Each structure stands twice: as structure tokens, then as C-alpha cells.
């Protein structure tokens, strides 16, 4: 995959496209969990293009390298749909935030996602509850 300026959402899709080419199995990039919010969580700023690419690396190494550029800790998942019919086989590469459950002072718990903990200069708002 050539080094190129892409939106953050386009980089996982570029990895998925390369996997599709090399494996012969359709691989879909899925960042819809965050949608355009991935740009903000990843960069800590307004959406912009990130110049990134790699060659001579496995997809796993490429994903690790890409996520190392993120202002927030993110995880990836690669799941496949098995089928006896080759046309029905596909895989999905998903990039997702790391989610935690935080204990509150009153003893209840709140779901949160990690945001901007890897970025010293980000205009980090306090972590939001999931779904907000």
C-alpha cells in the first residue's frame, strides 16, 4: 500500500483492499462504529488527511503502525464469515475504541471510552459516556 494522504477512515479501507487483493477473499473495512468520530478520536483535532502507508509488512504490522499514530488507544478486530460457497465468504476489519467501565463515587458504574490519553497536545475534553 503506497504512502498517500488519506482520511483516517480511508486508511483501514486501504488495508482491507490490499488484503482482498492478496487473499482473494473480500475484506471490508468497517469504521462505522465511530463514523466520522473516528477522525476526532484518532487525531484529536478536526478531520484532516494523514499521510501514511506501508510496504513489505504484514497486515497486522501495518495496523499496529497505523494505530501508533492515534491520539487515543484503539483496537482492531478481524472477523470472517465462513461459507461452503466461496462467493459468500468475506471478512471485516473493524477499528474500535477501547471501552472501559468506570466505578463512580456512589458505587455505580459508567461505560467510557479512552480518548486522547496518548496525546499531550490534544484539546481533550473529559471522557464522554458511550452513546453521547
N, CA, C and O atoms as a Tinker XYZ file with bonds, in Angstrom:
   528  protein
     1  N      0.855000   -1.160000    0.000000    73     2
     2  CA     0.000000    0.000000    0.000000    64     1     3
     3  C      0.907000    1.231000    0.000000    63     2     4     5
     4  O      1.758000    1.405000    0.872000    81     3
     5  N      0.698000    2.054000   -0.983000    73     3     6
     6  CA     1.527000    3.243000   -1.137000    64     5     7
     7  C      1.277000    4.252000   -0.020000    63     6     8     9
     8  O      0.170000    4.356000    0.506000    81     7
     9  N      2.321000    4.988000    0.327000    73     7    10
    10  CA     2.170000    6.117000    1.237000    64     9    11
    11  C      1.352000    7.165000    0.494000    63    10    12    13
    12  O      1.685000    7.562000   -0.623000    81    11
    13  N      0.286000    7.600000    1.134000    73    11    14
    14  CA    -0.585000    8.589000    0.500000    64    13    15
    15  C     -1.350000    9.342000    1.573000    63    14    16    17
    16  O     -1.615000    8.806000    2.649000    81    15
    17  N     -1.709000   10.597000    1.277000    73    15    18
    18  CA    -2.568000   11.319000    2.220000    64    17    19
    19  C     -4.003000   10.821000    2.068000    63    18    20    21
    20  O     -4.587000   10.898000    0.987000    81    19
    21  N     -4.560000   10.310000    3.162000    73    19    22
    22  CA    -5.934000    9.814000    3.187000    64    21    23
    23  C     -6.580000   10.284000    4.475000    63    22    24    25
    24  O     -5.894000   10.662000    5.424000    81    23
    25  N     -7.893000   10.259000    4.503000    73    23    26
    26  CA    -8.567000   10.478000    5.772000    64    25    27
    27  C     -8.304000    9.261000    6.639000    63    26    28    29
    28  O     -7.968000    8.192000    6.129000    81    27
    29  N     -8.451000    9.415000    7.928000    73    27    30
    30  CA    -8.227000    8.299000    8.848000    64    29    31
    31  C     -9.155000    7.133000    8.513000    63    30    32    33
    32  O     -8.750000    5.974000    8.608000    81    31
    33  N    -10.376000    7.422000    8.129000    73    31    34
    34  CA   -11.335000    6.370000    7.783000    64    33    35
    35  C    -10.889000    5.610000    6.540000    63    34    36    37
    36  O    -11.173000    4.418000    6.417000    81    35
    37  N    -10.201000    6.271000    5.620000    73    35    38
    38  CA    -9.777000    5.620000    4.381000    64    37    39
    39  C     -8.584000    4.681000    4.567000    63    38    40    41
    40  O     -8.411000    3.761000    3.768000    81    39
    41  N     -7.767000    4.883000    5.583000    73    39    42
    42  CA    -6.604000    4.002000    5.781000    64    41    43
    43  C     -7.003000    2.558000    6.090000    63    42    44    45
    44  O     -6.464000    1.654000    5.451000    81    43
    45  N     -7.925000    2.284000    7.042000    73    43    46
    46  CA    -8.328000    0.888000    7.247000    64    45    47
    47  C     -8.936000    0.268000    5.987000    63    46    48    49
    48  O     -8.751000   -0.921000    5.730000    81    47
    49  N     -9.657000    1.068000    5.205000    73    47    50
    50  CA   -10.224000    0.543000    3.961000    64    49    51
    51  C     -9.113000    0.188000    2.971000    63    50    52    53
    52  O     -9.225000   -0.799000    2.244000    81    51
    53  N     -8.049000    0.982000    2.938000    73    51    54
    54  CA    -6.920000    0.683000    2.057000    64    53    55
    55  C     -6.252000   -0.631000    2.474000    63    54    56    57
    56  O     -5.851000   -1.424000    1.622000    81    55
    57  N     -6.134000   -0.856000    3.772000    73    55    58
    58  CA    -5.585000   -2.134000    4.258000    64    57    59
    59  C     -6.514000   -3.273000    3.855000    63    58    60    61
    60  O     -6.055000   -4.315000    3.388000    81    59
    61  N     -7.826000   -3.076000    4.034000    73    59    62
    62  CA    -8.807000   -4.109000    3.657000    64    61    63
    63  C     -8.720000   -4.417000    2.161000    63    62    64    65
    64  O     -8.773000   -5.581000    1.763000    81    63
    65  N     -8.588000   -3.388000    1.342000    73    63    66
    66  CA    -8.481000   -3.590000   -0.109000    64    65    67
    67  C     -7.237000   -4.403000   -0.457000    63    66    68    69
    68  O     -7.284000   -5.284000   -1.315000    81    67
    69  N     -6.133000   -4.103000    0.209000    73    67    70
    70  CA    -4.894000   -4.842000   -0.040000    64    69    71
    71  C     -5.045000   -6.304000    0.391000    63    70    72    73
    72  O     -4.573000   -7.206000   -0.301000    81    71
    73  N     -5.702000   -6.538000    1.533000    73    71    74
    74  CA    -5.954000   -7.910000    1.977000    64    73    75
    75  C     -6.832000   -8.659000    0.987000    63    74    76    77
    76  O     -6.603000   -9.838000    0.719000    81    75
    77  N     -7.832000   -7.980000    0.444000    73    75    78
    78  CA    -8.704000   -8.603000   -0.563000    64    77    79
    79  C     -7.898000   -9.038000   -1.780000    63    78    80    81
    80  O     -8.072000  -10.143000   -2.293000    81    79
    81  N     -7.013000   -8.154000   -2.234000    73    79    82
    82  CA    -6.184000   -8.470000   -3.398000    64    81    83
    83  C     -5.289000   -9.676000   -3.146000    63    82    84    85
    84  O     -5.181000  -10.570000   -3.985000    81    83
    85  N     -4.651000   -9.690000   -1.979000    73    83    86
    86  CA    -3.672000  -10.744000   -1.715000    64    85    87
    87  C     -4.312000  -12.075000   -1.334000    63    86    88    89
    88  O     -3.717000  -13.128000   -1.560000    81    87
    89  N     -5.520000  -12.047000   -0.755000    73    87    90
    90  CA    -6.141000  -13.292000   -0.295000    64    89    91
    91  C     -7.175000  -13.856000   -1.251000    63    90    92    93
    92  O     -7.453000  -15.055000   -1.227000    81    91
    93  N     -7.749000  -13.006000   -2.092000    73    91    94
    94  CA    -8.826000  -13.454000   -2.960000    64    93    95
    95  C    -10.174000  -13.528000   -2.255000    63    94    96    97
    96  O    -11.164000  -13.944000   -2.856000    81    95
    97  N    -10.222000  -13.132000   -0.993000    73    95    98
    98  CA   -11.463000  -13.102000   -0.215000    64    97    99
    99  C    -11.806000  -11.637000    0.037000    63    98   100   101
   100  O    -10.936000  -10.838000    0.381000    81    99
   101  N    -13.072000  -11.294000   -0.135000    73    99   102
   102  CA   -13.480000   -9.910000    0.093000    64   101   103
   103  C    -13.243000   -9.525000    1.549000    63   102   104   105
   104  O    -13.690000  -10.223000    2.460000    81   103
   105  N    -12.548000   -8.426000    1.766000    73   103   106
   106  CA   -12.328000   -7.870000    3.104000    64   105   107
   107  C    -12.911000   -6.469000    3.102000    63   106   108   109
   108  O    -12.563000   -5.633000    2.268000    81   107
   109  N    -13.801000   -6.227000    4.049000    73   107   110
   110  CA   -14.465000   -4.933000    4.164000    64   109   111
   111  C    -13.872000   -4.160000    5.336000    63   110   112   113
   112  O    -13.660000   -4.717000    6.413000    81   111
   113  N    -13.612000   -2.898000    5.123000    73   111   114
   114  CA   -13.177000   -2.029000    6.213000    64   113   115
   115  C    -14.403000   -1.466000    6.898000    63   114   116   117
   116  O    -15.295000   -0.938000    6.234000    81   115
   117  N    -14.464000   -1.571000    8.218000    73   115   118
   118  CA   -15.637000   -1.092000    8.950000    64   117   119
   119  C    -15.207000   -0.136000   10.048000    63   118   120   121
   120  O    -14.680000   -0.552000   11.080000    81   119
   121  N    -15.434000    1.131000    9.818000    73   119   122
   122  CA   -15.217000    2.135000   10.857000    64   121   123
   123  C    -16.538000    2.801000   11.204000    63   122   124   125
   124  O    -16.565000    3.858000   11.834000    81   123
   125  N    -17.633000    2.176000   10.790000    73   123   126
   126  CA   -18.947000    2.793000   11.004000    64   125   127
   127  C    -19.325000    2.867000   12.478000    63   126   128   129
   128  O    -20.222000    3.624000   12.849000    81   127
   129  N    -18.657000    2.095000   13.315000    73   127   130
   130  CA   -18.936000    2.165000   14.746000    64   129   131
   131  C    -18.720000    3.594000   15.242000    63   130   132   133
   132  O    -19.473000    4.095000   16.076000    81   131
   133  N    -17.687000    4.234000   14.718000    73   131   134
   134  CA   -17.394000    5.611000   15.098000    64   133   135
   135  C    -17.750000    6.619000   14.018000    63   134   136   137
   136  O    -17.898000    7.807000   14.306000    81   135
   137  N    -17.889000    6.167000   12.788000    73   135   138
   138  CA   -18.168000    7.090000   11.701000    64   137   139
   139  C    -17.118000    8.177000   11.643000    63   138   140   141
   140  O    -15.931000    7.910000   11.829000    81   139
   141  N    -17.546000    9.391000   11.388000    73   139   142
   142  CA   -16.599000   10.500000   11.316000    64   141   143
   143  C    -15.986000   10.804000   12.681000    63   142   144   145
   144  O    -14.983000   11.516000   12.753000    81   143
   145  N    -16.559000   10.287000   13.756000    73   143   146
   146  CA   -15.969000   10.456000   15.079000    64   145   147
   147  C    -14.605000    9.801000   15.184000    63   146   148   149
   148  O    -13.801000   10.175000   16.037000    81   147
   149  N    -14.336000    8.822000   14.320000    73   147   150
   150  CA   -13.019000    8.185000   14.320000    64   149   151
   151  C    -11.937000    9.222000   14.037000    63   150   152   153
   152  O    -10.863000    9.180000   14.637000    81   151
   153  N    -12.212000   10.141000   13.136000    73   151   154
   154  CA   -11.231000   11.180000   12.825000    64   153   155
   155  C    -10.852000   11.956000   14.087000    63   154   156   157
   156  O     -9.672000   12.180000   14.355000    81   155
   157  N    -11.857000   12.362000   14.853000    73   155   158
   158  CA   -11.603000   13.165000   16.059000    64   157   159
   159  C    -10.889000   12.336000   17.127000    63   158   160   161
   160  O     -9.935000   12.813000   17.740000    81   159
   161  N    -11.336000   11.117000   17.352000    73   159   162
   162  CA   -10.726000   10.266000   18.371000    64   161   163
   163  C     -9.296000    9.908000   17.979000    63   162   164   165
   164  O     -8.412000    9.842000   18.834000    81   163
   165  N     -9.069000    9.676000   16.687000    73   163   166
   166  CA    -7.745000    9.300000   16.207000    64   165   167
   167  C     -6.781000   10.477000   16.252000    63   166   168   169
   168  O     -5.664000   10.355000   16.755000    81   167
   169  N     -7.212000   11.609000   15.729000    73   167   170
   170  CA    -6.301000   12.745000   15.573000    64   169   171
   171  C     -6.367000   13.750000   16.702000    63   170   172   173
   172  O     -5.393000   14.462000   16.950000    81   171
   173  N     -7.498000   13.826000   17.395000    73   171   174
   174  CA    -7.643000   14.788000   18.473000    64   173   175
   175  C     -7.934000   16.183000   17.973000    63   174   176   177
   176  O     -8.022000   17.128000   18.757000    81   175
   177  N     -8.082000   16.314000   16.664000    73   175   178
   178  CA    -8.351000   17.608000   16.045000    64   177   179
   179  C     -9.385000   17.409000   14.945000    63   178   180   181
   180  O     -9.898000   16.308000   14.748000    81   179
   181  N     -9.676000   18.473000   14.246000    73   179   182
   182  CA   -10.633000   18.383000   13.144000    64   181   183
   183  C    -10.129000   17.381000   12.102000    63   182   184   185
   184  O     -8.923000   17.172000   11.972000    81   183
   185  N    -11.049000   16.766000   11.365000    73   183   186
   186  CA   -10.620000   15.813000   10.332000    64   185   187
   187  C     -9.616000   16.439000    9.369000    63   186   188   189
   188  O     -9.752000   17.591000    8.956000    81   187
   189  N     -8.637000   15.669000    9.036000    73   187   190
   190  CA    -7.590000   16.098000    8.130000    64   189   191
   191  C     -7.019000   14.843000    7.495000    63   190   192   193
   192  O     -7.360000   13.727000    7.886000    81   191
   193  N     -6.179000   15.027000    6.548000    73   191   194
   194  CA    -5.557000   13.868000    5.899000    64   193   195
   195  C     -4.268000   13.492000    6.637000    63   194   196   197
   196  O     -3.496000   14.349000    7.066000    81   195
   197  N     -4.073000   12.203000    6.765000    73   195   198
   198  CA    -2.868000   11.656000    7.382000    64   197   199
   199  C     -2.074000   10.968000    6.286000    63   198   200   201
   200  O     -2.587000   10.064000    5.628000    81   199
   201  N     -0.842000   11.377000    6.082000    73   199   202
   202  CA    -0.003000   10.722000    5.091000    64   201   203
   203  C      0.589000    9.474000    5.732000    63   202   204   205
   204  O      1.393000    9.555000    6.661000    81   203
   205  N      0.178000    8.323000    5.220000    73   203   206
   206  CA     0.613000    7.058000    5.801000    64   205   207
   207  C      0.515000    5.975000    4.741000    63   206   208   209
   208  O     -0.285000    6.069000    3.810000    81   207
   209  N      1.315000    4.975000    4.888000    73   207   210
   210  CA     1.297000    3.798000    4.026000    64   209   211
   211  C      2.424000    2.890000    4.456000    63   210   212   213
   212  O      3.232000    3.244000    5.315000    81   211
   213  N      2.471000    1.736000    3.864000    73   211   214
   214  CA     3.486000    0.777000    4.246000    64   213   215
   215  C      3.716000   -0.211000    3.114000    63   214   216   217
   216  O      2.851000   -0.416000    2.264000    81   215
   217  N      4.868000   -0.804000    3.117000    73   215   218
   218  CA     5.134000   -1.883000    2.167000    64   217   219
   219  C      5.990000   -2.917000    2.877000    63   218   220   221
   220  O      6.670000   -2.625000    3.860000    81   219
   221  N      5.936000   -4.108000    2.361000    73   219   222
   222  CA     6.751000   -5.181000    2.926000    64   221   223
   223  C      6.395000   -5.504000    4.373000    63   222   224   225
   224  O      7.237000   -6.030000    5.100000    81   223
   225  N      5.173000   -5.204000    4.811000    73   223   226
   226  CA     4.733000   -5.538000    6.163000    64   225   227
   227  C      3.482000   -6.397000    6.074000    63   226   228   229
   228  O      2.725000   -6.330000    5.106000    81   227
   229  N      3.287000   -7.199000    7.102000    73   227   230
   230  CA     2.034000   -7.946000    7.191000    64   229   231
   231  C      0.911000   -6.969000    7.528000    63   230   232   233
   232  O      1.175000   -5.852000    7.975000    81   231
   233  N     -0.330000   -7.379000    7.320000    73   231   234
   234  CA    -1.472000   -6.522000    7.661000    64   233   235
   235  C     -1.466000   -6.207000    9.150000    63   234   236   237
   236  O     -1.785000   -5.088000    9.551000    81   235
   237  N     -1.106000   -7.182000    9.963000    73   235   238
   238  CA    -1.051000   -6.958000   11.418000    64   237   239
   239  C     -0.049000   -5.861000   11.766000    63   238   240   241
   240  O     -0.355000   -4.953000   12.539000    81   239
   241  N      1.152000   -5.953000   11.189000    73   239   242
   242  CA     2.167000   -4.931000   11.442000    64   241   243
   243  C      1.725000   -3.568000   10.925000    63   242   244   245
   244  O      1.991000   -2.548000   11.561000    81   243
   245  N      1.048000   -3.543000    9.771000    73   243   246
   246  CA     0.547000   -2.278000    9.216000    64   245   247
   247  C     -0.494000   -1.663000   10.142000    63   246   248   249
   248  O     -0.466000   -0.455000   10.375000    81   247
   249  N     -1.407000   -2.463000   10.672000    73   247   250
   250  CA    -2.423000   -1.945000   11.596000    64   249   251
   251  C     -1.790000   -1.397000   12.864000    63   250   252   253
   252  O     -2.174000   -0.329000   13.341000    81   251
   253  N     -0.823000   -2.122000   13.412000    73   251   254
   254  CA    -0.128000   -1.647000   14.612000    64   253   255
   255  C      0.547000   -0.312000   14.315000    63   254   256   257
   256  O      0.470000    0.613000   15.123000    81   255
   257  N      1.203000   -0.206000   13.170000    73   255   258
   258  CA     1.874000    1.035000   12.801000    64   257   259
   259  C      0.867000    2.172000   12.629000    63   258   260   261
   260  O      1.104000    3.281000   13.107000    81   259
   261  N     -0.246000    1.913000   11.956000    73   259   262
   262  CA    -1.274000    2.943000   11.779000    64   261   263
   263  C     -1.824000    3.412000   13.123000    63   262   264   265
   264  O     -1.918000    4.615000   13.367000    81   263
   265  N     -2.187000    2.476000   13.991000    73   263   266
   266  CA    -2.778000    2.839000   15.276000    64   265   267
   267  C     -1.774000    3.513000   16.209000    63   266   268   269
   268  O     -2.173000    4.209000   17.142000    81   267
   269  N     -0.481000    3.315000   15.970000    73   267   270
   270  CA     0.540000    4.029000   16.748000    64   269   271
   271  C      0.488000    5.537000   16.509000    63   270   272   273
   272  O      1.011000    6.304000   17.317000    81   271
   273  N     -0.131000    5.971000   15.418000    73   271   274
   274  CA    -0.269000    7.395000   15.109000    64   273   275
   275  C     -1.485000    8.022000   15.788000    63   274   276   277
   276  O     -1.689000    9.233000   15.691000    81   275
   277  N     -2.284000    7.223000   16.465000    73   275   278
   278  CA    -3.532000    7.708000   17.049000    64   277   279
   279  C     -3.322000    8.424000   18.373000    63   278   280   281
   280  O     -2.453000    8.054000   19.163000    81   279
   281  N     -4.127000    9.453000   18.604000    73   279   282
   282  CA    -4.112000   10.180000   19.876000    64   281   283
   283  C     -4.847000    9.405000   20.966000    63   282   284   285
   284  O     -4.696000    9.702000   22.151000    81   283
   285  N     -5.646000    8.409000   20.563000    73   283   286
   286  CA    -6.419000    7.591000   21.509000    64   285   287
   287  C     -6.084000    6.124000   21.285000    63   286   288   289
   288  O     -5.774000    5.722000   20.163000    81   287
   289  N     -6.144000    5.328000   22.335000    73   287   290
   290  CA    -5.941000    3.888000   22.181000    64   289   291
   291  C     -7.143000    3.293000   21.458000    63   290   292   293
   292  O     -8.291000    3.504000   21.848000    81   291
   293  N     -6.857000    2.554000   20.411000    73   291   294
   294  CA    -7.896000    1.897000   19.616000    64   293   295
   295  C     -7.541000    0.428000   19.485000    63   294   296   297
   296  O     -6.385000    0.038000   19.648000    81   295
   297  N     -8.534000   -0.372000   19.192000    73   295   298
   298  CA    -8.265000   -1.787000   18.943000    64   297   299
   299  C     -8.831000   -2.157000   17.583000    63   298   300   301
   300  O     -9.639000   -1.424000   17.011000    81   299
   301  N     -8.405000   -3.283000   17.081000    73   299   302
   302  CA    -8.930000   -3.746000   15.803000    64   301   303
   303  C     -9.392000   -5.182000   15.958000    63   302   304   305
   304  O     -8.891000   -5.942000   16.786000    81   303
   305  N    -10.360000   -5.522000   15.134000    73   303   306
   306  CA   -10.890000   -6.881000   15.098000    64   305   307
   307  C    -10.977000   -7.303000   13.637000    63   306   308   309
   308  O    -11.286000   -6.500000   12.757000    81   307
   309  N    -10.699000   -8.572000   13.402000    73   307   310
   310  CA   -10.786000   -9.134000   12.059000    64   309   311
   311  C    -11.622000  -10.399000   12.170000    63   310   312   313
   312  O    -11.174000  -11.406000   12.719000    81   311
   313  N    -12.817000  -10.339000   11.655000    73   311   314
   314  CA   -13.729000  -11.490000   11.739000    64   313   315
   315  C    -14.149000  -11.891000   10.332000    63   314   316   317
   316  O    -14.267000  -11.056000    9.435000    81   315
   317  N    -14.371000  -13.188000   10.162000    73   315   318
   318  CA   -14.707000  -13.704000    8.844000    64   317   319
   319  C    -15.993000  -14.511000    8.879000    63   318   320   321
   320  O    -16.303000  -15.177000    9.867000    81   319
   321  N    -16.726000  -14.441000    7.793000    73   319   322
   322  CA   -17.932000  -15.223000    7.585000    64   321   323
   323  C    -17.541000  -16.438000    6.755000    63   322   324   325
   324  O    -17.153000  -16.310000    5.594000    81   323
   325  N    -17.646000  -17.610000    7.358000    73   323   326
   326  CA   -17.320000  -18.836000    6.641000    64   325   327
   327  C    -18.523000  -19.280000    5.814000    63   326   328   329
   328  O    -19.671000  -19.011000    6.170000    81   327
   329  N    -18.248000  -19.953000    4.726000    73   327   330
   330  CA   -19.311000  -20.477000    3.881000    64   329   331
   331  C    -18.732000  -21.560000    2.986000    63   330   332   333
   332  O    -17.560000  -21.514000    2.615000    81   331
   333  N    -19.563000  -22.529000    2.645000    73   331   334
   334  CA   -19.118000  -23.543000    1.685000    64   333   335
   335  C    -19.058000  -22.959000    0.284000    63   334   336   337
   336  O    -18.342000  -23.474000   -0.575000    81   335
   337  N    -19.801000  -21.896000    0.051000    73   335   338
   338  CA   -19.796000  -21.222000   -1.240000    64   337   339
   339  C    -18.773000  -20.081000   -1.199000    63   338   340   341
   340  O    -18.957000  -19.123000   -0.448000    81   339
   341  N    -17.708000  -20.167000   -1.987000    73   339   342
   342  CA   -16.677000  -19.122000   -1.957000    64   341   343
   343  C    -17.208000  -17.708000   -2.182000    63   342   344   345
   344  O    -16.630000  -16.746000   -1.676000    81   343
   345  N    -18.289000  -17.572000   -2.926000    73   343   346
   346  CA   -18.844000  -16.237000   -3.182000    64   345   347
   347  C    -19.473000  -15.621000   -1.943000    63   346   348   349
   348  O    -19.668000  -14.407000   -1.890000    81   347
   349  N    -19.794000  -16.437000   -0.948000    73   347   350
   350  CA   -20.417000  -15.935000    0.274000    64   349   351
   351  C    -19.420000  -15.715000    1.408000    63   350   352   353
   352  O    -19.813000  -15.351000    2.516000    81   351
   353  N    -18.149000  -15.930000    1.144000    73   351   354
   354  CA   -17.122000  -15.720000    2.166000    64   353   355
   355  C    -16.671000  -14.270000    2.148000    63   354   356   357
   356  O    -16.450000  -13.690000    1.084000    81   355
   357  N    -16.536000  -13.692000    3.328000    73   355   358
   358  CA   -15.988000  -12.349000    3.431000    64   357   359
   359  C    -15.462000  -12.149000    4.840000    63   358   360   361
   360  O    -15.793000  -12.905000    5.753000    81   359
   361  N    -14.650000  -11.134000    5.004000    73   359   362
   362  CA   -14.097000  -10.775000    6.302000    64   361   363
   363  C    -14.325000   -9.280000    6.523000    63   362   364   365
   364  O    -14.510000   -8.516000    5.576000    81   363
   365  N    -14.307000   -8.883000    7.796000    73   363   366
   366  CA   -14.493000   -7.476000    8.154000    64   365   367
   367  C    -13.362000   -7.060000    9.085000    63   366   368   369
   368  O    -13.086000   -7.715000   10.090000    81   367
   369  N    -12.720000   -5.964000    8.731000    73   367   370
   370  CA   -11.687000   -5.353000    9.566000    64   369   371
   371  C    -12.316000   -4.146000   10.246000    63   370   372   373
   372  O    -12.703000   -3.187000    9.579000    81   371
   373  N    -12.420000   -4.188000   11.570000    73   371   374
   374  CA   -13.058000   -3.104000   12.331000    64   373   375
   375  C    -12.048000   -2.418000   13.241000    63   374   376   377
   376  O    -11.223000   -3.070000   13.882000    81   375
   377  N    -12.128000   -1.106000   13.286000    73   375   378
   378  CA   -11.343000   -0.299000   14.216000    64   377   379
   379  C    -12.322000    0.239000   15.251000    63   378   380   381
   380  O    -13.326000    0.858000   14.896000    81   379
   381  N    -12.038000    0.008000   16.519000    73   379   382
   382  CA   -12.974000    0.414000   17.570000    64   381   383
   383  C    -12.228000    1.069000   18.733000    63   382   384   385
   384  O    -11.040000    0.818000   18.937000    81   383
   385  N    -12.934000    1.908000   19.491000    73   383   386
   386  CA   -12.315000    2.483000   20.689000    64   385   387
   387  C    -12.208000    1.424000   21.778000    63   386   388   389
   388  O    -12.934000    0.430000   21.773000    81   387
   389  N    -11.303000    1.652000   22.695000    73   387   390
   390  CA   -11.200000    0.777000   23.858000    64   389   391
   391  C    -12.206000    1.280000   24.887000    63   390   392   393
   392  O    -12.182000    2.446000   25.281000    81   391
   393  N    -13.077000    0.393000   25.307000    73   391   394
   394  CA   -14.147000    0.764000   26.226000    64   393   395
   395  C    -13.869000    0.205000   27.616000    63   394   396   397
   396  O    -13.424000   -0.932000   27.776000    81   395
   397  N    -14.141000    1.027000   28.597000    73   395   398
   398  CA   -13.930000    0.674000   29.996000    64   397   399
   399  C    -15.226000    0.868000   30.771000    63   398   400   401
   400  O    -16.129000    1.575000   30.323000    81   399
   401  N    -15.308000    0.246000   31.916000    73   399   402
   402  CA   -16.379000    0.535000   32.855000    64   401   403
   403  C    -15.736000    1.191000   34.064000    63   402   404   405
   404  O    -14.850000    0.617000   34.697000    81   403
   405  N    -16.185000    2.394000   34.380000    73   403   406
   406  CA   -15.609000    3.190000   35.462000    64   405   407
   407  C    -16.533000    3.144000   36.671000    63   406   408   409
   408  O    -17.741000    3.352000   36.549000    81   407
   409  N    -15.957000    2.871000   37.840000    73   407   410
   410  CA   -16.735000    2.916000   39.078000    64   409   411
   411  C    -16.866000    4.369000   39.516000    63   410   412   413
   412  O    -15.881000    5.107000   39.541000    81   411
   413  N    -18.072000    4.775000   39.856000    73   411   414
   414  CA   -18.312000    6.148000   40.307000    64   413   415
   415  C    -18.252000    6.210000   41.832000    63   414   416   417
   416  O    -18.192000    5.179000   42.501000    81   415
   417  N    -18.268000    7.408000   42.365000    73   415   418
   418  CA   -18.197000    7.594000   43.816000    64   417   419
   419  C    -19.382000    6.980000   44.545000    63   418   420   421
   420  O    -19.259000    6.539000   45.687000    81   419
   421  N    -20.530000    6.956000   43.878000    73   419   422
   422  CA   -21.719000    6.404000   44.538000    64   421   423
   423  C    -21.823000    4.878000   44.405000    63   422   424   425
   424  O    -22.815000    4.282000   44.825000    81   423
   425  N    -20.796000    4.252000   43.821000    73   423   426
   426  CA   -20.776000    2.795000   43.721000    64   425   427
   427  C    -21.377000    2.253000   42.436000    63   426   428   429
   428  O    -21.305000    1.050000   42.187000    81   427
   429  N    -21.963000    3.105000   41.622000    73   427   430
   430  CA   -22.483000    2.629000   40.344000    64   429   431
   431  C    -21.335000    2.586000   39.331000    63   430   432   433
   432  O    -20.200000    2.938000   39.654000    81   431
   433  N    -21.633000    2.162000   38.131000    73   431   434
   434  CA   -20.597000    2.120000   37.104000    64   433   435
   435  C    -21.097000    2.827000   35.850000    63   434   436   437
   436  O    -22.297000    2.883000   35.581000    81   435
   437  N    -20.153000    3.360000   35.099000    73   435   438
   438  CA   -20.459000    4.078000   33.865000    64   437   439
   439  C    -19.543000    3.583000   32.756000    63   438   440   441
   440  O    -18.340000    3.432000   32.968000    81   439
   441  N    -20.099000    3.329000   31.577000    73   439   442
   442  CA   -19.236000    2.964000   30.444000    64   441   443
   443  C    -18.538000    4.206000   29.892000    63   442   444   445
   444  O    -19.148000    5.268000   29.771000    81   443
   445  N    -17.280000    4.066000   29.567000    73   443   446
   446  CA   -16.492000    5.152000   28.986000    64   445   447
   447  C    -15.585000    4.572000   27.916000    63   446   448   449
   448  O    -15.311000    3.372000   27.890000    81   447
   449  N    -15.130000    5.438000   27.044000    73   447   450
   450  CA   -14.104000    5.004000   26.108000    64   449   451
   451  C    -12.872000    5.878000   26.298000    63   450   452   453
   452  O    -12.969000    7.057000   26.638000    81   451
   453  N    -11.723000    5.276000   26.073000    73   451   454
   454  CA   -10.482000    6.027000   26.197000    64   453   455
   455  C    -10.414000    7.054000   25.075000    63   454   456   457
   456  O    -10.691000    6.744000   23.916000    81   455
   457  N    -10.045000    8.277000   25.432000    73   455   458
   458  CA    -9.883000    9.327000   24.436000    64   457   459
   459  C     -8.680000   10.182000   24.778000    63   458   460   461
   460  O     -8.549000   10.654000   25.907000    81   459
   461  N     -7.824000   10.378000   23.834000    73   459   462
   462  CA    -6.713000   11.325000   23.876000    64   461   463
   463  C     -5.683000   11.047000   24.972000    63   462   464   465
   464  O     -4.914000   11.944000   25.316000    81   463
   465  N     -5.642000    9.858000   25.521000    73   463   466
   466  CA    -4.682000    9.575000   26.588000    64   465   467
   467  C     -3.262000    9.410000   26.048000    63   466   468   469
   468  O     -2.307000    9.334000   26.822000    81   467
   469  N     -3.121000    9.355000   24.726000    73   467   470
   470  CA    -1.803000    9.203000   24.113000    64   469   471
   471  C     -1.304000   10.504000   23.502000    63   470   472   473
   472  O     -0.304000   10.504000   22.784000    81   471
   473  N     -1.977000   11.599000   23.772000    73   471   474
   474  CA    -1.675000   12.859000   23.099000    64   473   475
   475  C     -1.510000   13.969000   24.131000    63   474   476   477
   476  O     -2.465000   14.329000   24.819000    81   475
   477  N     -0.311000   14.505000   24.236000    73   475   478
   478  CA    -0.050000   15.559000   25.217000    64   477   479
   479  C     -0.590000   16.913000   24.781000    63   478   480   481
   480  O     -0.848000   17.764000   25.633000    81   479
   481  N     -0.770000   17.141000   23.483000    73   479   482
   482  CA    -1.170000   18.452000   22.991000    64   481   483
   483  C     -2.604000   18.497000   22.478000    63   482   484   485
   484  O     -3.026000   19.517000   21.934000    81   483
   485  N     -3.351000   17.430000   22.635000    73   483   486
   486  CA    -4.728000   17.415000   22.132000    64   485   487
   487  C     -5.632000   18.253000   23.016000    63   486   488   489
   488  O     -5.446000   18.309000   24.232000    81   487
   489  N     -6.610000   18.904000   22.405000    73   487   490
   490  CA    -7.609000   19.633000   23.196000    64   489   491
   491  C     -8.631000   18.642000   23.749000    63   490   492   493
   492  O     -9.790000   18.629000   23.332000    81   491
   493  N     -8.193000   17.828000   24.677000    73   491   494
   494  CA    -9.009000   16.704000   25.140000    64   493   495
   495  C    -10.139000   17.139000   26.060000    63   494   496   497
   496  O     -9.899000   17.713000   27.123000    81   495
   497  N    -11.367000   16.866000   25.650000    73   495   498
   498  CA   -12.483000   17.076000   26.559000    64   497   499
   499  C    -12.505000   15.936000   27.570000    63   498   500   501
   500  O    -11.840000   14.924000   27.350000    81   499
   501  N    -13.237000   16.060000   28.656000    73   499   502
   502  CA   -13.341000   14.933000   29.566000    64   501   503
   503  C    -13.997000   13.764000   28.842000    63   502   504   505
   504  O    -14.808000   13.976000   27.941000    81   503
   505  N    -13.657000   12.525000   29.223000    73   503   506
   506  CA   -14.247000   11.369000   28.536000    64   505   507
   507  C    -15.779000   11.415000   28.618000    63   506   508   509
   508  O    -16.360000   11.781000   29.639000    81   507
   509  N    -16.403000   11.031000   27.504000    73   507   510
   510  CA   -17.864000   11.000000   27.456000    64   509   511
   511  C    -18.365000    9.599000   27.712000    63   510   512   513
   512  O    -17.656000    8.619000   27.486000    81   511
   513  N    -19.581000    9.513000   28.179000    73   511   514
   514  CA   -20.207000    8.213000   28.297000    64   513   515
   515  C    -20.507000    7.714000   26.900000    63   514   516   517
   516  O    -20.757000    8.509000   25.994000    81   515
   517  N    -20.483000    6.408000   26.717000    73   515   518
   518  CA   -20.837000    5.843000   25.446000    64   517   519
   519  C    -22.258000    6.230000   25.104000    63   518   520   521
   520  O    -23.114000    6.329000   25.983000    81   519
   521  N    -22.503000    6.444000   23.850000    73   519   522
   522  CA   -23.847000    6.798000   23.410000    64   521   523
   523  C    -24.119000    8.284000   23.430000    63   522   524   525
   524  O    -25.195000    8.717000   23.018000    81   523
   525  N    -23.173000    9.075000   23.897000    73   523   526
   526  CA   -23.375000   10.536000   23.901000    64   525   527
   527  C    -22.601000   11.163000   22.778000    63   526   528
   528  O    -22.637000   12.381000   22.608000    81   527
